[in-house]
């Protein structure tokens, strides 16, 4: 696969490359400290003050609730853990509240999208942009179907000429990547996209996704001033892509512009709950987050546009030099790349008002937790960078901390529950020590403060749920309630989402705790493609959650033995863990999810008003379909057109030992059929063009080999 670089370079001057700097100068942009920084400092100081004041007040009440008012190590530990967790949820609370205020006061004037009027932005010329989609062991028809929808959307906008598409494969299984190549060729013919839609598979998949993107940049990065990164489940409208390029053109300080992807196309109950909460609550939180971050936002790794040259210059990722977890390649690269490009003096922006940017939710809780296992290890690695890297902006260090806490909060919560259990047990098992200090004159009487404890619990729940209520109020006041199924159905959906979230919270807590411990012990991760469809089986769910179920049963029995009131207090955490397997299975059911959709529950705007992107996915899939009876490898050998395609894409492998091995495998494959080869041997043959051509010729010249004769009859 080759890119017509000379044609691209000729297009660059015609399409206005370099105009970003000119436009910025024409607008009279201040070359000193940007104005947004002063606003960011003030907002962050206000957030810090509110969170610390709230945490100090909550911690004081927590001390007053405990029997000894923090007079022993157990209670001191409980208060310390409570303070950290209370601070954590306070940050989320104030981000949601601030987002609500901004949405109801005309928007954030420091946001990029509000710094010019719509007419000026629409008149901004475009520059040649690469849209890249790194993939690894993905479901080919679904993945390529999403890319087709993006392509058609740009075509409808009339701006397709400014964009090139790259499918960057790291797939290792020959049956999968041969099918990818066939699908790419079919899609190119279908869209008449010769010279615009490219496919490349790396021979070596070093450094995961970041290595795949880096390989693209080394080969073709200089040909494009901008690069849009999509995930395999990403979907973006042509209008949003065009607007992102225009914003980059008008704001040359910006190195990364991140859209806020909404979840869509969920089929199972779990996916529908996720996308409903994302689309209803998400605008508040992303608006508040963007308002505090401004030019120091995070990069989420997809549905974003990057300024290619500074990204290539400053965002190379070295391997971590430490030990254990903190040694080797950086797994979660996106936050690090944002920090590095910020360190180089560029802005990273999150724009919540960039609409029609989508991704898909994992279909089941099993798949979400499988993904979280990778993310937990990657985010914990950021601790090294947060503490050891020089000249990083404080906002990006806080983004690292935010990512770490998204997983570290779970073991902290579990530790708090353990200490609470110890405190309750001590009151029953051990005699009360009225004179803990040998020099005290008066006894210390342990006292519970049930009313204060209830008040503290209610305040904690308020911090969690008030932003959700504000999101509902926001939807009603802006006339969006109908898009979520109408007022009554939206309220019922919110109650359903809250109940399911409460059931999932303890399950996620225990799973994330295990992931954090495995990461700290540096257990090896398996890098595999995500299952973006399918349901959880009972066996899988029971095995996955057996430990948590047994632990919750034991804890509840012990709590009941200690004190019936403590047992009741434990039930909100214990019950979801005890019934985790049924929760896994029921939430994964697609039929139940579609029934909820028919009833108007957990609906999202795209389902109410329709979406061209969704229509393209549903009614205009790619025309390529794998052979119903042949594997992709067998089809690559037998089908003349596919064989010619794969031979042209393959290489001629060298080396005397490898050639001898290839000759042996050819003979074995011809005599005994493709199923006689291991996956690695099939991969080796599929990578070698002469081997594929030789097998094709031999199979068609002689049908004496019964295995291939049977396969030929299926063509």
C-alpha positions, 0 to 999 in steps of 0.5 A: 500500500502506498500513498500518492505523496506527491499529489498530497504535497501539491494539494497542501498548498492548494487547500490552505496548509499553514493557514492556521498561523495566518488566521491566528495572526489575522485575528489578533491573537495574543502571543503572550499568556492566553486569556483562558489561563487566568480564568482557569486559575480562578476556576480551579482555585474556587473548585479547590476551596469548595472541595477542601471546605466540603471535605473538612466539614465531612471529615469533622462529622465523621469523627463525631460519629465514631464511638471514640471520636478517632481515639484509636488507629482503626478510627483514624484509618476510617477517617483518613479513607473517608476524607480521600473518598469524600474529596473524590466525590466532591470533585465530581459534584462540583464539576456537575454543578458548574457544568449546569451553571455554564449551560444555563448562562449562555455557555463558556466564552473561553471555549474554542467554539464560542470564540468566532461566529458560525459564519466565520468558522464555516468560511474557514478553508480546510487542510488535508486531514488523515482519518486513521482507525487502528484496529486489532482483532475486530469484527470486520463487517461492523468495524468497516461499516462504521468507517463507511458511515463516516465516509458517506457522511463526509461525502454528503457534506461535500468535503470528502476531497480534504480527507484520506482514510487509513485502516491500521491493522495490528491483527495477528490471526491470518483468518482475520487479517485476510478478511480485513484485506478482502473487506478493504478491497470490497469497500474501496470498490464500493465507494470508488475510493481508490487513492483515498482509502488505505489499509496497512497491517504492521508486521510487528505490533510493538507498543500496542495502539500507540506503536501503530499510530507511531508507525503511521506517523513515521511513514505518512505523518509529514503528508498531513497537517492534521490527523483524526484518530478513531477507535474501531467503535467510533462514529463521527459525522462529516459536519463534526469532522469539518468543524474540528479541522476549521477550529484547528485552522483558526486556533494555531495554539491548539495541539489536540482537540478532543470531542466528547463522544456519546454512547450509541447503538447499544443493544443489551440492557447493560449497553442501553443503561450506559448510553442513556446515562452518558447522553443524559448526564454527560453534557453537564459533566463534560461542560464542567470538566472542559470549563475547569481544564480549558487549554489543559484538557486530556486526550482520550485517544479517539474521536479527536483531531491532532496537529500532526507536526507537534505531535510527532515532535513532542509525543514520542513515548519512551519506555518507563525506566523503573521496576515492576509496573513502572518498567516497560511500554506505557499502556495508557498513552493518551493522557501522557501524549496530552501532557507532553504536547502541553509541556511543549506549549500547545493547548489541549482542548475538550469541546463538549459542543462538538456534536455527532461524535459517538462510540459504543459501550461494551455490550456486557459487564464482563467486557467492560471489566475486561477493558478496565483491567487493561486501563487500570494497569495503564492508569496506575503507571501514570503515578511514575510520570506524575511524580518523576516527569519534569515540566508537566503542567499541574492540570495534567498531573491532576489528570493523571491523579484523576485517572489513578483514582478512578481505579484506586478508589475501589481498594480504598472503599474496600479498606474502609469497609474492612476497618468499619467491620473491625470497629463494629466487631471490637465493640462485641468481641473485645471488652471495651477499654474505658481507660485507653490512656494509662494517665487519664483520670476519667473513663472514655465512654464510646458513643454512637451518634446515629442521627449524625451518621444518618445525616452524613450518609444523606449528604454523601448520597446528595453529592452523588445524586444531585448532579443527576437531578440537575441533568434531568432538570437541564433536559427538561428546561432545554426541551430535551425530555421528549428525546429521552422518551418523554417526561414520565418515561425519562424519570422512570429510566433515571430510576432504573439507571440509579438502581442498576448503578447501585447494583453494579457499584460493589461489583465494580469495586471488588473487580477494580480492587483485584485489577489494582492488586494485579497491576501492583504485582505486575501480572502480565496482561493479555492484549486481545480484541474487544468483544463488541457484541454477544451475551454473557453465559451463566457459566462465565458469570458464575465463574467470574463472580464466584469469589465475590459471592462467597466473600459477600456471603461470609461478610454478611453472616459475620455482620449478622453475628456481630450486630443485626444493625451492622448486618442491615448496614452491610446489605447495600454492598453485600446483596449486589455481590451475592447476586452478581452472576444473575445481574451479569447475565440479565444485563447482557440480554439483547432481547430484554434491551430491545423490549425496553426500547420498544417500551420507550425506556432508556431511549436516547435522542438518536432513537427518538429523532433518527440519525443518518449515521445510525441509518447507514450502519443499519440499512447500508452495511458494507457489501463484503461478506465472508465466505459462508463455508470457507475460512479466510485462509482457504478463500485466499488460496482458492479464490482467484481474485482474493488470491491476487489481492493477498499476493499483492499485499503480502511480502516475499519473506527472505532468509534460508531457514525461513524459505526452507520452512515455507517450502515444508509448510506449503507441501504440508498445507497442500497435502493435508489441508489448512486445518493441519497447520497451526495458527502461527504456520498459517500466518507465516504462509499468508505473509509470504506472497510466493507461497500464496501464489504457489498454493493457488496454482497447485490447488487448481492444477490438481484436484487429487488432494481430497481435502482441497477437492472438498473445499473447491466443491464449496466455492 
